[in-house]
């Protein structure tokens, strides 16, 4: 008798590995406005998006000059949480800072 190529356990492991995919990723963009201060945008990038100060300043200047800038790429839940936190903090401080999410 010939043995099967895989034992039932090995076949299950093989099928599980084939089904595992990386989750889709989402880009979070900050949008420029005429009221939110540059300092506040840098603070958001540092505190909510966990970016170092130099990177936060670079992104803030890009947003200021180009109308929008990439703050980060995350799974859907994390991206949505960062957008909500940004909007909540901005509104509490009286700023209209807005973020958008786009699928990568």
C-alpha positions, 0 to 999 in steps of 0.5 A: 500500500502507498501512503498518502502524501500528507497525514490528516494533521499535515493536510489541515496545517497546510490548508490553514497556512494557505488561508492565512492572508495579511489583512488589507492595509489602509492609508491615513491622510491628514488634510490641510485647513486654514485654521489648525496650527502647525504646532497642533498638527505636529503634536497629533503626529507625535502623540497619536501616530507615534512619529518622531519629532523630525518626521512629524515636522516633515509630514506637517510641512508636506500637508501644509504645502500639498494639501494632504499628507500620509500620516501612516499605514495601518490595518482598518481598525487601527486606522479608524481608531487613529482618525477618531482620536485625531478628530476628537482631540482636534474638536476639543481644541477647536480645530477642524483638522480632518483625516481620511482613510484610503485602502492601500 
